[in-house]
Amino acid sequence: MCFDGDMINVICDNFERHDISTKIYTNDMPSECEFHLSYMCNMTWDLANYMHHAELRLYHRKNQVGYAEYHLNGTGGLSVMKWNSTKSKMDPVIDELLAGSNASAK
């Protein structure tokens, strides 16, 4: 489970950087919504909370059209990079996700 409050903002900002508008729904997704994204991320603690794993799945209607993942081996071990911001970790992951899908062409 992810308690990183930055994650949704980072996702939305990155999609908008790729000229893809976003909306957040907490209930049922409207039928006119052509694409949707699901994500999960795991946090751990070592002097501070940090994200060590995240998965993004992009769907066109009901078909998955993209997948990207961030993962720190061994939850980061002794690397100080484990405390990098969610943005610095997820920017390249979201770029990869959108490059591998046709969502940015829509």
DOTOR-367368 format. One record per residue: x, y, z of N, C-alpha, C in turn; residue number from 0. Coordinates in nm, 3 decimals. Layout:
<<X Y Z> <X Y Z> <X Y Z> NUM>
...
//
This chain:
<<0.084 -0.118 0.000> <0.000 0.000 0.000> <0.088 0.124 0.000> 0>
<<0.046 0.225 -0.071> <0.126 0.346 -0.084> <0.062 0.460 -0.006> 1>
<<0.139 0.517 0.083> <0.093 0.634 0.156> <0.169 0.758 0.111> 2>
<<0.225 0.751 -0.008> <0.301 0.863 -0.063> <0.204 0.961 -0.126> 3>
<<0.179 1.072 -0.059> <0.085 1.171 -0.110> <0.127 1.235 -0.239> 4>
<<0.255 1.223 -0.275> <0.304 1.282 -0.399> <0.266 1.200 -0.522> 5>
<<0.239 1.074 -0.507> <0.225 0.984 -0.622> <0.119 1.032 -0.721> 6>
<<0.001 1.065 -0.676> <-0.105 1.108 -0.768> <-0.064 1.236 -0.839> 7>
<<-0.006 1.331 -0.767> <0.039 1.456 -0.829> <0.148 1.430 -0.932> 8>
<<0.242 1.343 -0.901> <0.350 1.310 -0.993> <0.294 1.245 -1.119> 9>
<<0.200 1.153 -1.104> <0.139 1.088 -1.220> <0.067 1.192 -1.307> 10>
<<-0.018 1.273 -1.246> <-0.094 1.373 -1.322> <-0.001 1.472 -1.391> 11>
<<0.099 1.522 -1.320> <0.193 1.618 -1.379> <0.267 1.558 -1.498> 12>
<<0.307 1.432 -1.486> <0.379 1.367 -1.596> <0.289 1.344 -1.716> 13>
<<0.167 1.304 -1.694> <0.075 1.286 -1.807> <0.051 1.419 -1.876> 14>
<<0.033 1.525 -1.799> <0.011 1.656 -1.857> <0.136 1.705 -1.931> 15>
<<0.253 1.668 -1.884> <0.378 1.701 -1.952> <0.381 1.636 -2.091> 16>
<<0.309 1.524 -2.105> <0.297 1.454 -2.233> <0.170 1.496 -2.308> 17>
<<0.111 1.608 -2.266> <-0.011 1.661 -2.328> <-0.130 1.566 -2.318> 18>
<<-0.139 1.496 -2.207> <-0.252 1.407 -2.180> <-0.324 1.461 -2.057> 19>
<<-0.450 1.500 -2.075> <-0.526 1.552 -1.962> <-0.568 1.438 -1.869> 20>
<<-0.580 1.469 -1.742> <-0.614 1.368 -1.643> <-0.731 1.414 -1.557> 21>
<<-0.804 1.318 -1.506> <-0.909 1.339 -1.407> <-0.900 1.224 -1.309> 22>
<<-0.928 1.254 -1.184> <-0.923 1.151 -1.080> <-1.065 1.117 -1.040> 23>
<<-1.095 0.987 -1.043> <-1.228 0.939 -1.004> <-1.214 0.848 -0.883> 24>
<<-1.298 0.871 -0.786> <-1.298 0.783 -0.669> <-1.411 0.682 -0.676> 25>
<<-1.506 0.709 -0.763> <-1.618 0.615 -0.783> <-1.605 0.554 -0.921> 26>
<<-1.715 0.509 -0.977> <-1.712 0.447 -1.109> <-1.661 0.545 -1.214> 27>
<<-1.583 0.492 -1.306> <-1.528 0.570 -1.415> <-1.638 0.596 -1.518> 28>
<<-1.651 0.718 -1.568> <-1.752 0.748 -1.669> <-1.728 0.668 -1.797> 29>
<<-1.833 0.634 -1.866> <-1.822 0.552 -1.988> <-1.745 0.623 -2.099> 30>
<<-1.745 0.756 -2.100> <-1.673 0.828 -2.206> <-1.521 0.832 -2.183> 31>
<<-1.476 0.778 -2.072> <-1.333 0.776 -2.042> <-1.268 0.664 -2.124> 32>
<<-1.186 0.701 -2.221> <-1.127 0.605 -2.314> <-1.009 0.529 -2.252> 33>
<<-0.926 0.600 -2.177> <-0.809 0.541 -2.113> <-0.820 0.555 -1.962> 34>
<<-0.764 0.460 -1.890> <-0.752 0.476 -1.746> <-0.623 0.409 -1.698> 35>
<<-0.580 0.452 -1.581> <-0.455 0.405 -1.524> <-0.481 0.350 -1.385> 36>
<<-0.422 0.236 -1.357> <-0.422 0.187 -1.219> <-0.277 0.184 -1.174> 37>
<<-0.257 0.206 -1.046> <-0.121 0.203 -0.995> <-0.121 0.146 -0.854> 38>
<<-0.005 0.098 -0.816> <0.018 0.057 -0.678> <0.161 0.093 -0.645> 39>
<<0.185 0.122 -0.520> <0.324 0.145 -0.478> <0.340 0.099 -0.334> 40>
<<0.461 0.059 -0.305> <0.494 0.012 -0.171> <0.596 0.106 -0.109> 41>
<<0.572 0.137 0.016> <0.661 0.222 0.093> <0.729 0.136 0.200> 42>
<<0.846 0.180 0.240> <0.915 0.118 0.352> <0.982 0.228 0.432> 43>
<<1.046 0.191 0.541> <1.103 0.290 0.630> <1.249 0.257 0.660> 44>
<<1.333 0.358 0.653> <1.472 0.350 0.697> <1.513 0.493 0.729> 45>
<<1.492 0.534 0.851> <1.510 0.671 0.899> <1.403 0.765 0.846> 46>
<<1.338 0.730 0.739> <1.226 0.804 0.682> <1.151 0.711 0.587> 47>
<<1.025 0.743 0.561> <0.949 0.665 0.462> <0.999 0.694 0.323> 48>
<<1.001 0.592 0.239> <1.036 0.610 0.099> <0.971 0.500 0.017> 49>
<<0.949 0.531 -0.111> <0.889 0.435 -0.203> <0.997 0.344 -0.258> 50>
<<0.973 0.213 -0.252> <1.071 0.120 -0.306> <1.017 0.036 -0.422> 51>
<<0.886 0.042 -0.447> <0.830 -0.033 -0.558> <0.701 0.034 -0.604> 52>
<<0.684 0.041 -0.736> <0.560 0.095 -0.793> <0.532 0.026 -0.926> 53>
<<0.405 0.007 -0.956> <0.362 -0.049 -1.083> <0.251 0.038 -1.139> 54>
<<0.260 0.066 -1.268> <0.158 0.142 -1.339> <0.104 0.057 -1.452> 55>
<<-0.027 0.052 -1.465> <-0.092 -0.022 -1.573> <-0.188 0.072 -1.644> 56>
<<-0.166 0.087 -1.773> <-0.248 0.175 -1.855> <-0.342 0.090 -1.939> 57>
<<-0.470 0.129 -1.939> <-0.573 0.054 -2.010> <-0.641 0.142 -2.113> 58>
<<-0.673 0.082 -2.228> <-0.762 0.142 -2.326> <-0.890 0.058 -2.320> 59>
<<-0.995 0.123 -2.273> <-1.118 0.051 -2.240> <-1.085 -0.059 -2.138> 60>
<<-1.097 -0.186 -2.176> <-1.067 -0.294 -2.080> <-0.937 -0.365 -2.111> 61>
<<-0.866 -0.320 -2.216> <-0.742 -0.387 -2.257> <-0.619 -0.312 -2.206> 62>
<<-0.530 -0.385 -2.142> <-0.406 -0.324 -2.095> <-0.318 -0.293 -2.215> 63>
<<-0.275 -0.166 -2.225> <-0.191 -0.123 -2.337> <-0.053 -0.077 -2.292> 64>
<<-0.030 -0.073 -2.162> <0.100 -0.031 -2.113> <0.125 -0.077 -1.972> 65>
<<0.252 -0.100 -1.941> <0.293 -0.140 -1.807> <0.433 -0.084 -1.783> 66>
<<0.455 -0.029 -1.666> <0.589 0.017 -1.627> <0.604 -0.003 -1.477> 67>
<<0.728 -0.022 -1.437> <0.756 -0.057 -1.297> <0.880 0.015 -1.247> 68>
<<0.876 0.055 -1.121> <0.994 0.106 -1.049> <1.022 0.007 -0.937> 69>
<<1.148 -0.032 -0.923> <1.180 -0.127 -0.816> <1.323 -0.105 -0.768> 70>
<<1.336 -0.096 -0.637> <1.468 -0.091 -0.574> <1.500 -0.230 -0.522> 71>
<<1.605 -0.290 -0.573> <1.646 -0.423 -0.524> <1.678 -0.414 -0.375> 72>
<<1.628 -0.513 -0.303> <1.654 -0.517 -0.159> <1.604 -0.394 -0.086> 73>
<<1.500 -0.331 -0.136> <1.441 -0.206 -0.086> <1.543 -0.093 -0.075> 74>
<<1.649 -0.101 -0.153> <1.746 0.009 -0.158> <1.873 -0.014 -0.081> 75>
<<1.871 -0.107 0.013> <1.992 -0.137 0.089> <2.059 -0.014 0.146> 76>
<<2.188 0.002 0.118> <2.265 0.115 0.171> <2.267 0.236 0.078> 77>
<<2.201 0.226 -0.037> <2.201 0.337 -0.133> <2.124 0.457 -0.079> 78>
<<2.184 0.574 -0.086> <2.114 0.695 -0.043> <2.010 0.738 -0.147> 79>
<<2.016 0.682 -0.267> <1.919 0.715 -0.371> <1.779 0.668 -0.334> 80>
<<1.769 0.580 -0.237> <1.636 0.531 -0.198> <1.550 0.645 -0.144> 81>
<<1.612 0.752 -0.095> <1.537 0.865 -0.041> <1.510 0.974 -0.145> 82>
<<1.545 0.947 -0.272> <1.513 1.043 -0.377> <1.362 1.065 -0.382> 83>
<<1.322 1.175 -0.439> <1.180 1.210 -0.445> <1.103 1.112 -0.533> 84>
<<0.974 1.104 -0.509> <0.886 1.023 -0.593> <0.895 1.071 -0.737> 85>
<<0.900 1.201 -0.757> <0.910 1.257 -0.892> <1.034 1.206 -0.964> 86>
<<1.150 1.212 -0.900> <1.273 1.169 -0.967> <1.273 1.020 -0.995> 87>
<<1.203 0.943 -0.913> <1.192 0.799 -0.936> <1.092 0.768 -1.047> 88>
<<0.981 0.840 -1.049> <0.871 0.804 -1.139> <0.875 0.873 -1.274> 89>
<<0.943 0.986 -1.289> <0.949 1.054 -1.420> <0.993 0.959 -1.531> 90>
<<1.107 0.889 -1.517> <1.148 0.798 -1.625> <1.054 0.678 -1.643> 91>
<<0.991 0.635 -1.536> <0.898 0.522 -1.543> <0.775 0.561 -1.624> 92>
<<0.722 0.679 -1.598> <0.604 0.725 -1.670> <0.639 0.755 -1.816> 93>
<<0.758 0.811 -1.841> <0.803 0.831 -1.979> <0.805 0.698 -2.053> 94>
<<0.857 0.594 -1.988> <0.862 0.460 -2.048> <0.721 0.407 -2.074> 95>
<<0.632 0.424 -1.978> <0.495 0.378 -1.993> <0.428 0.442 -2.114> 96>
<<0.441 0.573 -2.126> <0.372 0.644 -2.233> <0.439 0.625 -2.368> 97>
<<0.569 0.600 -2.370> <0.637 0.573 -2.496> <0.595 0.438 -2.553> 98>
<<0.559 0.345 -2.465> <0.521 0.211 -2.509> <0.374 0.195 -2.537> 99>
<<0.297 0.301 -2.521> <0.154 0.292 -2.547> <0.116 0.392 -2.655> 100>
<<-0.008 0.388 -2.698> <-0.054 0.486 -2.796> <-0.140 0.593 -2.731> 101>
<<-0.136 0.604 -2.598> <-0.218 0.702 -2.528> <-0.175 0.844 -2.561> 102>
<<-0.044 0.867 -2.579> <0.002 1.002 -2.607> <-0.036 1.048 -2.748> 103>
<<-0.074 0.955 -2.832> <-0.116 0.990 -2.968> <-0.263 1.031 -2.972> 104>
<<-0.333 1.011 -2.862> <-0.476 1.043 -2.858> <-0.499 1.187 -2.818> 105>
//
